[in-house]
């Protein structure tokens, strides 16, 4: 299983930097750059919404103050057509634009795309994100696409493997949409 430290060391090796033993403590410029790129790329990939990080018809419940909090691990909260353009996120809470209030008394069912740390991702996702991050890191650090050890083709191959994993685990079907809504949710 690939760890975040291994991914960052792969990225560092792409530009001739020595590997590091820990992600704690004082870090070099290249290490900080590699960490930032890995986090950006991880978030970018997860935001696409995959079977393992997407919940349909997820119920958000108001707290004792009738507020619905949106936490940092929620990358995207999407409302069914019934609620479109009524609710938005403000100050890490849902805001009702129709009633002009943060007070929401009823639970809401939404689609949520979750954010996970690199170490909690399926291995196919880690591989793709590591390779894509290394490619981007190399281009930024060296200013040259030709100096990168991973080519666009390598990154595309890892993405194809990721899609294969998604198709296997996602239980996708070509059944008409009416049946699909029952299986995948109403959003």
LUMLOPA-310381 format. One record per residue (C-alpha): x, y negated, z negated; residue number from 1. Coordinates in steps of 0.25 Angstrom, whole numbers, always signed. Layout:
! LUMLOPA-310381
+-------+-------+-------+-----+
!     X !     Y !     Z !   n !
+-------+-------+-------+-----+
!     X !     Y !     Z ! NUM !
...
+-------+-------+-------+-----+
END
This chain:
! LUMLOPA-310381
+-------+-------+-------+-----+
!     X !     Y !     Z !   n !
+-------+-------+-------+-----+
!    +0 !    +0 !    +0 !   1 !
!    +6 !   -13 !    +4 !   2 !
!    +7 !   -24 !    -7 !   3 !
!    +7 !   -39 !    -6 !   4 !
!   +22 !   -39 !   -10 !   5 !
!   +25 !   -29 !    +2 !   6 !
!   +17 !   -37 !   +12 !   7 !
!   +25 !   -50 !    +7 !   8 !
!   +38 !   -42 !    +8 !   9 !
!   +35 !   -38 !   +22 !  10 !
!   +32 !   -52 !   +26 !  11 !
!   +45 !   -57 !   +20 !  12 !
!   +53 !   -46 !   +27 !  13 !
!   +47 !   -52 !   +40 !  14 !
!   +55 !   -65 !   +38 !  15 !
!   +68 !   -58 !   +32 !  16 !
!   +64 !   -61 !   +18 !  17 !
!   +68 !   -52 !    +6 !  18 !
!   +57 !   -44 !    +0 !  19 !
!   +51 !   -48 !   -14 !  20 !
!   +48 !   -40 !   -26 !  21 !
!   +36 !   -47 !   -31 !  22 !
!   +26 !   -58 !   -28 !  23 !
!   +28 !   -64 !   -41 !  24 !
!   +37 !   -75 !   -45 !  25 !
!   +45 !   -85 !   -37 !  26 !
!   +43 !   -83 !   -22 !  27 !
!   +51 !   -87 !    -9 !  28 !
!   +44 !   -96 !    +1 !  29 !
!   +43 !   -84 !   +11 !  30 !
!   +37 !   -75 !    +0 !  31 !
!   +26 !   -86 !    -3 !  32 !
!   +24 !   -88 !   +12 !  33 !
!   +22 !   -73 !   +13 !  34 !
!   +12 !   -72 !    +2 !  35 !
!    +4 !   -83 !    +7 !  36 !
!    +3 !   -78 !   +21 !  37 !
!    +0 !   -64 !   +15 !  38 !
!   -12 !   -70 !    +7 !  39 !
!   -17 !   -78 !   +19 !  40 !
!   -17 !   -66 !   +28 !  41 !
!   -23 !   -58 !   +18 !  42 !
!   -35 !   -68 !   +16 !  43 !
!   -36 !   -70 !   +31 !  44 !
!   -38 !   -55 !   +34 !  45 !
!   -47 !   -53 !   +22 !  46 !
!   -56 !   -64 !   +26 !  47 !
!   -59 !   -57 !   +39 !  48 !
!   -68 !   -48 !   +30 !  49 !
!   -65 !   -33 !   +30 !  50 !
!   -73 !   -21 !   +24 !  51 !
!   -64 !   -20 !   +12 !  52 !
!   -66 !   -35 !    +8 !  53 !
!   -80 !   -38 !   +12 !  54 !
!   -92 !   -37 !    +4 !  55 !
!  -106 !   -38 !   +10 !  56 !
!  -119 !   -42 !    +2 !  57 !
!  -110 !   -45 !   -10 !  58 !
!  -118 !   -52 !   -21 !  59 !
!  -113 !   -65 !   -27 !  60 !
!  -119 !   -67 !   -40 !  61 !
!  -121 !   -81 !   -47 !  62 !
!  -113 !   -82 !   -61 !  63 !
!  -120 !   -88 !   -73 !  64 !
!  -119 !  -102 !   -68 !  65 !
!  -126 !   -97 !   -55 !  66 !
!  -113 !   -99 !   -47 !  67 !
!  -107 !   -89 !   -37 !  68 !
!   -92 !   -89 !   -37 !  69 !
!   -84 !   -86 !   -25 !  70 !
!   -71 !   -80 !   -30 !  71 !
!   -57 !   -81 !   -23 !  72 !
!   -58 !   -66 !   -19 !  73 !
!   -70 !   -70 !   -10 !  74 !
!   -64 !   -74 !    +4 !  75 !
!   -77 !   -76 !   +10 !  76 !
!   -92 !   -76 !    +5 !  77 !
!  -102 !   -75 !   +17 !  78 !
!  -117 !   -77 !   +15 !  79 !
!  -128 !   -70 !   +23 !  80 !
!  -135 !   -78 !   +33 !  81 !
!  -146 !   -81 !   +23 !  82 !
!  -136 !   -89 !   +15 !  83 !
!  -128 !   -95 !   +26 !  84 !
!  -123 !  -109 !   +24 !  85 !
!  -130 !  -109 !   +10 !  86 !
!  -118 !  -105 !    +1 !  87 !
!  -104 !  -110 !    +1 !  88 !
!   -92 !  -108 !    -8 !  89 !
!   -88 !  -121 !   -16 !  90 !
!   -79 !  -121 !   -28 !  91 !
!   -78 !  -105 !   -28 !  92 !
!   -93 !  -104 !   -29 !  93 !
!  -105 !  -103 !   -20 !  94 !
!  -112 !  -116 !   -17 !  95 !
!  -127 !  -116 !   -12 !  96 !
!  -127 !  -127 !    -1 !  97 !
!  -142 !  -126 !    +0 !  98 !
!  -145 !  -129 !   -15 !  99 !
!  -132 !  -137 !   -17 ! 100 !
!  -127 !  -129 !   -29 ! 101 !
!  -118 !  -119 !   -34 ! 102 !
!  -129 !  -112 !   -42 ! 103 !
!  -133 !  -100 !   -35 ! 104 !
!  -143 !   -91 !   -43 ! 105 !
!  -145 !   -79 !   -34 ! 106 !
!  -134 !   -69 !   -30 ! 107 !
!  -129 !   -70 !   -15 ! 108 !
!  -125 !   -58 !    -6 ! 109 !
!  -113 !   -62 !    +2 ! 110 !
!  -102 !   -56 !   +11 ! 111 !
!   -89 !   -57 !    +4 ! 112 !
!   -75 !   -55 !   +10 ! 113 !
!   -65 !   -53 !    -2 ! 114 !
!   -51 !   -57 !    -4 ! 115 !
!   -41 !   -46 !    -9 ! 116 !
!   -27 !   -47 !   -12 ! 117 !
!   -17 !   -40 !    -2 ! 118 !
!   -14 !   -29 !   -11 ! 119 !
!   -29 !   -25 !   -12 ! 120 !
!   -31 !   -24 !    +3 ! 121 !
!   -32 !   -11 !   +11 ! 122 !
!   -18 !    -7 !   +17 ! 123 !
!   -22 !   -10 !   +32 ! 124 !
!   -25 !   -24 !   +28 ! 125 !
!   -12 !   -26 !   +20 ! 126 !
!    -4 !   -21 !   +32 ! 127 !
!   -11 !   -31 !   +41 ! 128 !
!   -10 !   -42 !   +32 ! 129 !
!    +4 !   -39 !   +29 ! 130 !
!    +8 !   -39 !   +44 ! 131 !
!    +0 !   -51 !   +48 ! 132 !
!    +5 !   -59 !   +36 ! 133 !
!   +20 !   -55 !   +39 ! 134 !
!   +18 !   -59 !   +54 ! 135 !
!   +12 !   -73 !   +49 ! 136 !
!   +23 !   -74 !   +39 ! 137 !
!   +34 !   -71 !   +49 ! 138 !
!   +28 !   -81 !   +59 ! 139 !
!   +27 !   -92 !   +48 ! 140 !
!   +40 !   -89 !   +41 ! 141 !
!   +49 !   -88 !   +54 ! 142 !
!   +41 !   -96 !   +63 ! 143 !
!   +42 !   -85 !   +74 ! 144 !
!   +32 !   -74 !   +78 ! 145 !
!   +43 !   -66 !   +85 ! 146 !
!   +51 !   -64 !   +72 ! 147 !
!   +39 !   -57 !   +65 ! 148 !
!   +41 !   -42 !   +62 ! 149 !
!   +26 !   -40 !   +64 ! 150 !
!   +20 !   -43 !   +77 ! 151 !
!    +6 !   -47 !   +81 ! 152 !
!    +5 !   -33 !   +86 ! 153 !
!    +9 !   -27 !   +72 ! 154 !
!    -1 !   -36 !   +65 ! 155 !
!   -12 !   -33 !   +75 ! 156 !
!    -9 !   -18 !   +73 ! 157 !
!   -11 !   -19 !   +58 ! 158 !
!   -24 !   -27 !   +60 ! 159 !
!   -29 !   -16 !   +69 ! 160 !
!   -26 !    -6 !   +58 ! 161 !
!   -33 !   -15 !   +48 ! 162 !
!   -46 !   -15 !   +57 ! 163 !
!   -45 !    +0 !   +58 ! 164 !
!   -45 !    +1 !   +43 ! 165 !
!   -57 !    -9 !   +43 ! 166 !
!   -65 !    -1 !   +53 ! 167 !
!   -62 !   +12 !   +45 ! 168 !
!   -66 !    +7 !   +31 ! 169 !
!   -77 !    -4 !   +35 ! 170 !
!   -88 !    +6 !   +40 ! 171 !
!   -91 !    -2 !   +52 ! 172 !
!  -102 !    +2 !   +61 ! 173 !
!  -107 !    -2 !   +75 ! 174 !
!  -122 !    +0 !   +70 ! 175 !
!  -131 !   -12 !   +73 ! 176 !
!  -130 !   -24 !   +64 ! 177 !
!  -143 !   -21 !   +56 ! 178 !
!  -137 !    -8 !   +51 ! 179 !
!  -123 !   -15 !   +49 ! 180 !
!  -130 !   -25 !   +40 ! 181 !
!  -134 !   -15 !   +30 ! 182 !
!  -120 !    -9 !   +29 ! 183 !
!  -112 !   -21 !   +30 ! 184 !
!  -121 !   -31 !   +23 ! 185 !
!  -130 !   -43 !   +27 ! 186 !
!  -119 !   -53 !   +30 ! 187 !
+-------+-------+-------+-----+
END
